[in-house]
């Protein structure tokens, strides 16, 4: 249980120095359920779903959006995430007419992702793999530019999810070009149930204030037509620990006073311009130099450029300007890995940084996020946490409620309380005139989003002074897979009672040792806070000895009531924010 006085604003736990690897994660939506539009009809009517099922994406109970926890050690930063965005996701279709449903919905992937705290920059670069090449700051997966399929020269067709073919691996399909039609308005879709972005995450960019407009009527994001005035924020962290910025950086890489402009990719289509081979004329009979450097498969020619295989269909349809006699920093901004060394608002002394690339009209530009290789060593990725870590942020169901100052309607005397809640949480509102007695105000409030409010009618006219406090009393059932969360009051997380012999005789003196898990939620009070009561089967028992011997061990000696029979719940209550631990089925009385 958690209590928040609206007269005291919560302070975030700033646990260490300002570190972009910790502070850049977008956590504002962590207290709300993930939600999506299942169809264009739902999108038009603004009917969101918090549970859903299609294909491999099944969400039978709600789950919280985005990042629920950020922890760190000396060498790593770890994030826990459901992998679902805080912006509304969907809908998804396979065709422009939006008549054929995309086969899967996303769902909670219960991911733990890590990035190295000290990136290393090797001479020999590593290829990006299929799946996540990084993690967006909202906890959604970042994929590279490919869609996992390539051309099959023997059958003169692309390998696809449905034809069972294995591609040659020479002419690799561009994800945005081939699958962009299946992206939702935020420019994402799912592989299986794994929601991800291949190109710029325009919905996330809007949430971060990165020069994007949003039309709530049409549910569409567009690049703003106003002048760019500020550097893009960090949108993601690649597996090598380097930041991935939005499309706008300083005009001169080492001068923060040089103005801000769109970063220019080092890649161009092989259309005969800029010294490139014109594939429209020659056919796909050669690879660009960058692809020759990294491919290890036997070369095979690709299909002619035509209406089926437009220029840009394959990533090998692009050439790197650095191989065509042009110079990074003069003719383009980003190198073969889509990186430059530059100063940024978060790194005033300089950093290697990726930038998401867009065209002048705001559409995604190749290679979108990273190049086909990482610039640094990709030691990060999906993992488990097997070391001692320090918590930087704890949200989702563990979110600390933050209150706003109350507002008063001078005409009616009504007092309105508002606080940032946890969706699905039920809150008790109490008021006091003397800070001693706290009678309940009714009814309780259930947060239907990550904000909640309560109005006490006429309070200003009835009281000369008034204090309020809000306590979260319960939390609705949710998909807790992947969350570092123990439901208090259920014995979850390993709460046990040590019972000699397992049977207690009625009327006898009995000493019960209660061990509370170290990961209990809410946190256990320290040993200096005494237990106030113990009950069996809902009835308070007289305790002759009650000792909180350590933070996680309570020993109580009492006379077992003679009328107690069968299996009973034992409840231990601490003072303060009504913290209750229930040990279910711990004792049997005969």
N, C-alpha and C positions, 0 to 999 in steps of 0.2 A: 504494500500500500504506500501511496506517496501523498504528502500533504504540501500544498503550496499556498502561502499567504499572498493575497493579491497586493498587500502593502509592501512586500519585499520582493524585488525582482531577482530571479535566479541569476547567478553568475556562472557562465560556462567554465568548465574545468580546463583552463589554459595550463597545460601540464608542462610545457617546455617552450623553448624558443620558437619564434615564428618560423616555421618550417613548411614550405609549400607542399612537400610530400605528405604532410599531415593536415594542413589547413585548407587545401584546395578542394577537398571532397565536398560534393554538393549534398548536404544532409537535411535540407529544409523540409523535404517530404517524408522523412523517415517515420513520422507518426501517423501517416495516412495509408490506407489500403491501396494497393495497385488496382488499376481499373482500365477497362478497354471498351471500345465500341466493337460489337460483334458483327455489325453490318452497316452499310451505308444508310439504311433506314434508321438504325439506332443513332448513327452519327447525326443525321438530319434532325431527329427528335431530341438529341442530346440525352439519350438513354444509355447510361454507363452500366457495365457489369463488373461486379466484384468477385463473382465466381463464374466459371465457364468450363467448357470442355469441347475440344476438337482435336482429332488426331492424337499426337503425343503430348499436347498441351492441356492438362486437366488441372483445374483449380477448384476443388470441391468446397473448400472453405477459404475465406479471404486471407491474404497475407500482406505484409507491409512492403511498401515500395522502397526500392533502392538500398542504400547502405544503412545497416543497423549497427555496425561497430567498426571502429578504427583503432588498432593497437600497433605497438611498435617495439622493436628491440634495438640493439646496437646496429644490427646489420640489415634489418628488414622492416618494412611497413606492411601490415596485413589488413585487408578489409573483408568484412562479412557483408554479403548482399544477397537479396532474393534474385538479382539479375533483372528485375522488372523496373521500368522507368516510373518516375513520379508524374511526368506528363501523361495525359491519356493516350494509350496505345491503340493501334488499329484505326479502321478496319483494313483487312488484307485480301487482295484478289489476285488471280493469275492473269487477268486480261484487262485491257483498258476500259472495256464496257462494264467491268465490275459485275459480271454475271457468274463467274466461276470462283468459288471460294479457294483461298490459299489452304493447303491441307492441314496445317497445324496452327493452334494458338500457342503463345508462350505460357510458361508457368514458372513457379519458384524453382530455381536451380540450386539453391542452398550453397552458393559458392563462397569459397575463401580464396582470395587472390593476394599475391604478395609482389612487391617490387623491391629491388635492392636500394638501400639508402645511399650507397656510394656507387654510382654507375662507373663502369670501366669501359674504355673505348679501345677495342682491339684493332690491330691492323687488318686481320682477316675477318670479314663480316659473315654473319650467320643469316641464312634464309629465314624468312617468316614461314610459319607452318599453317596448316589449316586449323580452324578454330580461332580462339582468342589470341590476338597479338598484343593485347593490352586491355586496360580496363578504363572505361569512361568514368568521369568523376561522379556520375550518378549510379555507379555500380553495374551498368550495362556493359556487355562485352563489346570490345572493338575488334573487328576482323580486318584483314588486309584487303587488297583490291580484287581478289579472285573469288569465283563462285564455286570452286572445287572441281570443275569439269574442263575438259580440253578436247581438241579435235582428234578424230580417229581417221587417219588417212586411208586405212584399208576399206572402210565403209563409207568414206566421204561424207561424214556427218559428225556432229558433236556428240560426245557422251552426255547423257542426261540422267536425271533420277529415275526415268521410266524405261529406258531402252537397254539397260544392263550392260552397256559397253564400258570399256576401260579406255580412257583417253591416252594419247601418245605422250602427253606431258610437254609437247613442243609449243603448240599454239594454245595458250591457256585463256579461258574465257574471263572477260572483265565483268565483275559482279554488278557494278552500277549499270553498265550498258545492257546486260542481259537480264538482270533481275530487278532493275529499278521500278518496273511496272508493278512489282509485288510489294514494294515498300509502302509503309503507312505514311501519313502526312509528316511525321517526324523523321522520315527517311530511314526506317528500320524494318526488319522482319525477323523471322526465326529459322534457325536450323534445328529441326526437331522442336524442342521447347525452349531453345536458347535464343532469347531476344538479343539482337545485335545490330550495330551500325557498320556498314562497309565504307560509307562516305561521310561527309560532314553531318554531325548530329544536330540538325537545325532546330528541333524541338528543345533539346538541351541548351543550345546556344541562346534561344529566346529566354529560357529560364535564367540564364546567367547574364543577360543583358548585353549580348554580343551582336548588336547591330541587326537584329532580326525583328520583323513585325509579325503580329499574329492577328488573324481575322477570326474572331470567336463565332461569327455567323457561319462561316464556311469551314471552320477548323483547318485553316491552311496557314502555313508559315511562309514568309517571303523575305528576301534580303531587303533591308531598308534602303530607300532611295535617298535618304539624307546623307550629308557628309559624314564620313567616318572621323570620329574625334578621339577614340581611345584604343589602346592596345587590346587585342583579344585576350580573354582569360584562358587559363589551362582547362582544356576539355577532357583530357585523358592522360594516363601514364602508360607508356609502352612497357613491355616486359623487361626491357633493359634499364628501366628506372629513369628514362628521360621524359620530360614533359611533352605533351602534344597540345599546342596552342590552336586557337581558332585561326581564321584566315588573315588577320590584320596584325602587322608588326611594325616596328620602327623603320622608317624609310632607310636610314643608315643604321646598320646592325649594331654599332657600338655607341650610337648617339641618341639618348632618349628625348632629346629636344629637336630631332630631325623631322618630326611629323609622323603620322601613321598612314599606312597604305596597305593595300592587298598584296600579299606575298605571291610571287610569280613562280610557278612550278618550272622545273628544269626539263620537263617532258613535253613533247609535241607530237602530233600525229605524223605518220610517215606518208605525207601527201605531196612530196616534192619540194615543199617550202623548207627554208632554213638548212638547206644542204642535205635533206633526207631523201631516201629512196621513195619514189612514188609507187606505192603498192597497187594503186588503181591501174597503173600501166604494166608493171612488171609481174604482178601477182605476188603471192606470199612465198617467195622462193629463197629468201634470206632472212636471217634474224638480225635485229639491231645489236650493236656491239655489247650493250649491257647484258642482254640475254645470253649472248655467246659466252660471256665471262662466267655465268652462274649455272648454265644448263649442263647436265651430265648425260642426258638421254641422246639417243641417235636422232639426228636431224631428219625431218620429213617435211616436205612442202605442205603448205596449208591451202585452203580453198581460195578461189579468186574473190576479189572484192565485188560484191553484188548486193542485191536487195536482201538476201538471206544473211550474208556475212559482211555487213557494212564495215567501213573503216572504223576501228575502235571496238570491234567485237572481241578482239583478243588483246591482252596486255602487250604482246609483242608487236602490235600495230603502232606502238609509241617508241620514239627515239629520245635519247638523252642528249640535250644540247651540248653538254660537256664533251661528248664524243664527236660533235660536229664542228668543233673549233670555236665554240662560244665560251664565255667566262662567267663563272658564278660570281655574283656580286656586282657584275657589270651588265650582263644581258638577262640574267634571271637570279632568283634569290636562293633557291634550295637545291641541295646537291642530289646525287643519285639515290640516297636514302631518304630524301625529303627533309633534310636537316640543314641548319646553319648555326654557327656560333654567334651569339648576340646577347645583348642586355635585354631584360624584360622587367616589368614591374616587380615580379617576384625574385628575380635574379639580377640585381643592379650591377653585380660584378661580372656577369656573363655566364652563359650556359650553352651547351649543345641542346637544341630544341627542334622537335618536329613542328610543322604547321599543317593544318588541314587546308587543302587547296580548293579554291572555287574559281569559276570564270567570272568575267566582268558582269554577266547577267545574274550571278548568284548560283548558277548550277554547279554541281560538283565537277572538279577538274582532276584528271589523273595526276599522281597516284593516290590522291584522296587523304590518306593519313600517313602511314609510313611508306617507304619504298618496298621493293621486293626483298630487301635485306634490312635487318636492324643495324643501326649505326653503332650501338653499344652491345655489350654481351647480354643476351636475353636470359638471365638467370632467374627472373621472376616467372610468375604464372600461377595456375591453380595448384593448391597445396593444402596441407593441414598445418596446424600450429603445434609445434613440438618443442617449444622453448618458453621460458618465462618472458612475459611481455607486459608492457605498461599501456593502460587504456588512455586514449586521447579523446575518443568520442564514443558514447553509448546511447543509441537511439532505438527506433522501432518501439517494441513494447516496453523497453527500459527508458524511454525518453523522459527527461525531467521536465515537468510542466513549468511553463513560464507565464507569469501573470502580467497583465497590463494594468495601469492605474484605472480605478473605477471611474465611470462617468455618471454625472448626475443631471437629470432632467429638472431644471428649476421650476418648470410649470407644474409638473406632477409630483415631484419629489422622488421619482423612481431612481433607483441606483442600479446600474448595469455593470456586472462583473464579466470580464472576458479573460480567457486564458488559452494558451496553446495546449491542447490535449492530445491524447492518444486515441485514435479512432477505435470505437468499440469499448472504450473505457466508460464506466459509470462513476459519477462523481457526487459526493455528498458535500453540500454547501452548508457551512455553519456560520453563525454571527455572534458577536459578543459586544457588550457595552463596557465591560470592565477587564477583559482579557483573562477572566477567571472561569466564568461559566460560558459554555458554547452550545446553546440550543440549536438543533437542526432546523434548517429551512427546507421546506418541501416544495416540489418533488425533487428527487435526485435527477441529475442531468446526465444523459448519455451522449457522448461525442459521436456525431455522425460523420465527421471529417476530423482534421487535426486541429480544429478550433472548437471551443465550447463557450457558452455564455449562460448567465442567469440574471434575472431581473427581480429585485426586491421592491415591490410596489410601495410607494409612499414612504420609504425609509427615511429620507431626509426630513420629512415633516414630523416624523414620530420620534426621532432620536437626536440628541445633541452630539453624540459621537457614536461611531459604529465601526467595528472591525470584522473582517471576514477571513475565512480560510476554506480551502477546497481540498478534499481528500479523494483520491481515486480508491474506490472501494472494491471494484471488480473489473475484469477485462473479459470481453466476449471471446469465445473460442476462435482460434485462428491457426493457420498452417505455420507452425513454429519450426519446421524443418530448416536447419541451418542457422537458427537464431541462438545466441548465447543467452538463454532465458529459462528460468525455472519458475513454474507457476506456484506461488505461495499458497499454502493451505491444502495442498494435495499430497504432500510427501514427496513431490517430484525432486529430482536431483540428488537423491540418496538420503533423505531424511529418515532416520531409523530410531527406534527405541530399543534399548537393550533390556530384555526381559528374562531374568533367570528362570529357566524351566518353561517359560512361555505361558504359565498359568498362575493366576493370583487368587488366593483364598479370600472370600469376603470377610470383612471385619478384622483382617490382619493389618499389621503395619508393613508398608511396602515402600521400598526406595526405587524410584525410576530414574534411570540415566538416559537423557535425551541428547542425541548427537545431531546437530544441524549442519547441513552441507556448507562448505565454504563458498559455493557459488549461488547461495540462496538469493532469491529476489522476492521482496525487497531485502536489502542488506541487513544482516543480524546486528543488533546493537552491541556495543562493547561490553565486556564483563562488568564494568562499573554500573551498568544499567540493570536494575533488579527486575526479575520476573514479577508480575503483579498477581497472576492467578493461574490456576490449573483447573481444567474441567474434564470430566469423564462422561461421555455420552450426553453432553450438553448440560450437565449439572456441575456446578463449582464444588470442588472438594476442599476440605480443611487440610492445610499443609503445615506440618510441624517443623519442617526444615526445608528451605528452598534456597539453593545456592547456584548462582550463575558462575561456575568455576572457571570458565574461560569463555571467549567470545562464542564458541560453538558447542559448549557442553553445559547442560543444565541438570542438576540433581535435585529431586524433590522427594521428601519422605512424607507419607500421609496414611491415614487410616482408610482403607478401602470401604466404601459404603456397603452395608449389608444387603441392600436391595439391588446391587449391581450384578447383572448376569450377562453372559454371552460376550461377543466381540464388541468392543467399544472404541470410539475415537477419543484420543487424548489431545487436548488443545492447550497450548502454552501461549499466554498473552504477555507481551511486553508493553510498557507505557509509550507515550509519545504518539507516533502516527499510526496507532492501532495495528501494529505489526503482529500477525497471528500465524503460527505454524501448527498445522494439523497433522497428527501422526495416525494414519488410517489403519485400523485393524491391528494395532500394536499389542493390545492386551486382551486376554480372554479370562473372564471371571467365572468361578464356579462355587 
